[in-house]
Each structure stands twice: as structure tokens, then as C-alpha cells.
Amino acid sequence: MDHFSYKNGEMHAEDVPLSRIATEVGTPVYVYSTATLQRHFRVFSDAFSGLNALVCFAVKANSNQAVLSTLAREGAGADVVSVGELERALRAGIPADRIVFSGVGKKPSEMRRALEAGIKQFNVESEPELEALDLVAGKMGVIAPVSLRVNPDVDAKTHHKIATGKSENKFGIAWDHAPEVYNKIKELPNVRATGVDVHIGSQLTDLAPFKLAFEKVVGLVKSLRSAGHDIEHIDLGGGLGIPYDPDAETPPHPLAYGDMIKSVLGDLPCSIILEPGRLIAGNAGILLSEMLYVKQGEDRLFYIVDAAMNDLLRPAMYEAFHHISPVTEPGDNAQNAQVSADFVGPVCETGDTFAKARKTVPMSPGDLVAFKSAGAYGAVMASTYNSRELVPEVLVKGAEYAVVRARPSLDDMIGLDSVPDWLSD
Ligand code: LLP
């Protein structure tokens, strides 16, 4: 459920008409709903009631400071993958002891900063990384808490670019090698194993691959514990999908996901960590754009909008589906006059296509459209390709809104470059 709906013939974000944001801030612009962020966080957290669970929002999905602060107030922890995300989480008020650091390539400087801050754990993905962490922690005179991210070799049955749990993927420590690496942790003086970590992919719409992976992990935890390793918690990663296209996919409800996890854990005396990103932020955001031109091609209709692949990369990168809804509520006449159109942006690439042969009500230049479910992996993946200004972001709360990342000026953008002396005259 989200809070983008038609009221008085026009789509609103909570109680703010989208046309007001378009007029006052300009398009393209991301618009987030506070109520939806809160609701998703609460529904997800509630699914684990009765367990000792820490929900660490995957900051990579949406790292805006206002979004992170909203979630921090809900009690969220953070899953970060760079020192940049770590600083963002800390500055948003997420306590260090609720932050886990994931990713295959942490630099020693990043490890140092995270140790200094006192994060909950490092999710370590290789032996060389473990050795580097041991060295850094040793120099600082501290012990680094570690979970090894294991690769359970499970097919997540999702888009190949966002599947991470097969042996051919770069992620995690090979399944059969994991017990050996836990033994190695015991030998290293400055790291301590506190948990086991797994993440098999993103936008999973079926519980079966999760269950398979979690059962393997629980088996591993039991054998590690009986071998004398002090495994206190299990990090089950993120990955639960959302219904981008309810006609095509019906991902499980968080409650079903929570129940499955409870049954897999049984009476294992471990706390759990969860790292949802998309499920919290995806449906809490839209990308608002204006129709520039309607172009009749040789054999198709093109709707050219002012948002492009640099603002929302997912369709170009993963063939991802986003609903494209008119901001003005279509009447019965418009509904009956549906057309088929390719929605494209202004970037000079054929890949700058949001949808092909999409059934839609007829639209005209100047009409506003909302790309739905764009709150996760939208703004964070935006760039200035084609020297387009980085897309701004707005957060709505009830009848109020605030610009939470302003559109930079062309001077701001061009001013990041500098011209060396030898070219100055
Ligand atoms: N934990 C780890 C270690 C991850 O790598 C990820 C996502 C998550 C948690 C959060 O997964 P989520 O709950 O959001 O599915 N840009 C792609 C998605 C990349 C996901 C990368 N890792 C997209 O737009 O679909």
C-alpha cells in the first residue's frame, strides 16, 4: 500500500497535489511519501515480532538524508556498503551499534572509520578482506566483530544482474570453505566471529529460494556453534520483492516471510539482522515527469518525457517495469480510448526507453506522469549523463512538502570541473 492516489481528479502524494510540486520545483523530480516509508518499515518490523530482530535499512536503495532520518526515528539500523553510506547513516542519527558494513571491496581506510565509529559488525566476503581487517583493527588496538558472508549457491530466480547467491557470483565465501575461514578467525588476534551473513539477491518474488538458503545457513550455524564458535546472530540480508507490476508478480507479504524465517530458525538461540531496501523505499517514491512531445513514428507512437535513463536507470539496466500513471485522473472516455506508446527520454541512446508498447490513456504535451515504485534504486542511481542536472528529491508529509535535494544549477554542475593552467589563456 502506498500514499500516491487520486483525489479531486488528480494524483496526490499524501495530501499534496503532484502538479503543485511540478510547478514549484520543476520536473523531473523524485517525490517520496513519509507515511509510506513509515508504514513499510512498521509492517516489515512487525513481521518479526517475538524474535530478537534488528532491521537494518539497505542504504544503497535510497540514501537521502531526509529518508534516512525518517527511518532512524522509526528505530531503523543501516546496512552500508561504503564509508559514504556509513557517514550518511551516522549523520541521519542511526546509532553505530545498529550499523552493519557489507560489500566485497572495503578499503582499509573505510574499515578504520567504521571501527572508530564502533559499528555492530563487518560482513566479510573473503579471506584477504578478513586479513586486511585484522591488520587495521590490530593497529587501532581493537577487536573487529565479524560475520562471514557465505555463498549458499542457491538460485534466487531473479534478474541475473541482481542475483548474488550462486557460486559464480562475486559475493560471499564459497560454501564448503566457510568452516575453514571461521577456524582462521580464531587464529587471528584482532577479529572475532559473532555471526553468519547471507544475501542471495534482490527483487525475489518467491519464498522458496530464501527458505533453501536460510535452511543451509541455520545448519551451518548449528555446526559452527557445536564446534565452539560463538555465533550470536544471523544476518539474513535483504531481497524481498515488491509488486512493480501486480499483474505479473505477487511477492509474498512480509508476514509470510517472517513466519517462514521463524519456522526455519526454530529454537536456535540467535538474534537476527535483516537488510531490506526495496521493500521499505520502493513504493514510497515516484518519479514525476512532464510529457514534452508526442511523436508519431513510422510504426509506433513515442511519448517523449523530460525524465531520462540518467534519472531512472532501472528500465535501461534491468529491463525493469515501472507503472506510468497520468497525474490527471483519466475519465471514462480516456480509459476507453487507450493507445499503445513507447515512453522514451531525451538522452541520446536507444536504451533510454522506459516502456515499449505500453497501453496507456492518450496523453498530450504538458501532461504530467508518475513513474511508480521508484523510491528504491531510483535517485541513488541517477547521474548527470548528457550533462543533465542531477534529479532533485522532495519529501512529503501530510499536506506539507520539502525539497530534500535541490536541483543543482548548471554552474554547480560545470563548476565541479576545472581547467588546468595550460589551457587558461
Ligand atoms: N543487503 C545486501 C548485502 C545487498 O547487496 C542488497 C542489495 C540488500 C541488502 C538490499 O536488497 P533489497 O532488499 O533492496 O532487495 N539496483 C538494483 C538492485 C541492486 C541490489 C543490490 N543489493 C535494482 O534497481 O533493482
Residues whose N, C-alpha, C, O or C-beta is under 5 A from the ligand:
A	BS01	LLP	A58 A61 S102 I162 H199 G201 S202 Q203 G237 G238 G239 L240 E275 P276 G277 R278 L279 R314 Y377
